[in-house]
Amino acid sequence: MSADRKLIKFGASTGFTVVLEFGNDAEMTEYRSKIENADLQCENIDNFNLLFDEADLFMDMRSPECRAQFDIEDWI
């Protein structure tokens, strides 16, 4: 995985594919644990491009606005 991009992709309980980008490993690991504890498939991905890759929802969790709008409990 690229050292500067910390991305996870998971299949939400809603059936949507969600990609989250984080600023550090600790936050990424925290979210990944919540997702996996809900028995959902989650994977680290190396890269994501909004124009070429497929996801129903992409959230840049480095942004305070995105963090405020995204509640992981709604997706697991």
C-alpha positions in Angstrom: 0.0 0.0 0.0 1.2 3.5 -0.7 2.7 5.1 2.4 0.8 8.3 1.9 -2.7 6.8 1.2 -4.5 4.8 3.8 -7.6 3.4 2.1 -10.1 0.7 3.0 -13.0 -0.6 1.0 -15.9 -2.5 2.4 -19.3 -3.8 1.5 -21.8 -2.0 3.7 -24.9 -3.6 5.2 -26.9 -1.5 2.8 -25.3 -3.3 -0.1 -23.2 -0.3 -1.2 -19.5 -0.4 -1.7 -17.8 2.2 0.5 -14.2 3.5 0.3 -12.7 5.5 3.2 -9.4 7.4 3.2 -7.6 8.2 6.4 -4.7 10.3 7.5 -3.1 7.8 9.8 -3.0 4.1 10.4 -4.6 4.3 13.9 -7.8 5.7 12.6 -7.9 3.3 9.7 -7.4 0.4 12.0 -10.2 1.6 14.3 -12.7 1.8 11.5 -11.6 -1.5 10.0 -12.1 -3.2 13.4 -15.6 -1.9 13.6 -16.4 -3.1 10.1 -15.0 -6.5 10.6 -16.7 -6.9 14.0 -20.0 -6.4 12.2 -19.0 -9.4 10.0 -18.6 -7.3 6.9 -15.8 -7.8 4.3 -13.2 -5.1 4.5 -9.9 -4.8 2.7 -7.0 -2.3 2.4 -6.6 -1.0 -1.1 -3.5 0.6 -2.6 -5.1 3.4 -4.6 -8.5 4.9 -5.5 -9.4 7.3 -8.3 -12.9 8.8 -8.3 -12.9 8.8 -12.1 -11.8 5.3 -12.8 -12.6 3.1 -9.7 -16.0 2.0 -8.6 -17.6 2.8 -5.2 -21.0 3.9 -4.2 -19.6 6.2 -1.6 -16.1 7.7 -1.1 -15.3 9.6 2.1 -12.1 11.4 2.7 -11.9 11.0 6.5 -9.0 13.4 6.7 -11.6 16.2 6.2 -13.4 17.4 9.3 -16.5 18.0 7.2 -16.6 14.4 5.9 -15.9 13.0 9.4 -18.8 15.0 10.8 -21.2 13.7 8.1 -20.1 10.1 8.1 -21.4 7.8 10.9 -19.9 4.3 10.5 -22.9 2.9 12.5 -25.2 3.8 9.7 -23.2 1.5 7.3 -22.5 -1.5 9.5 
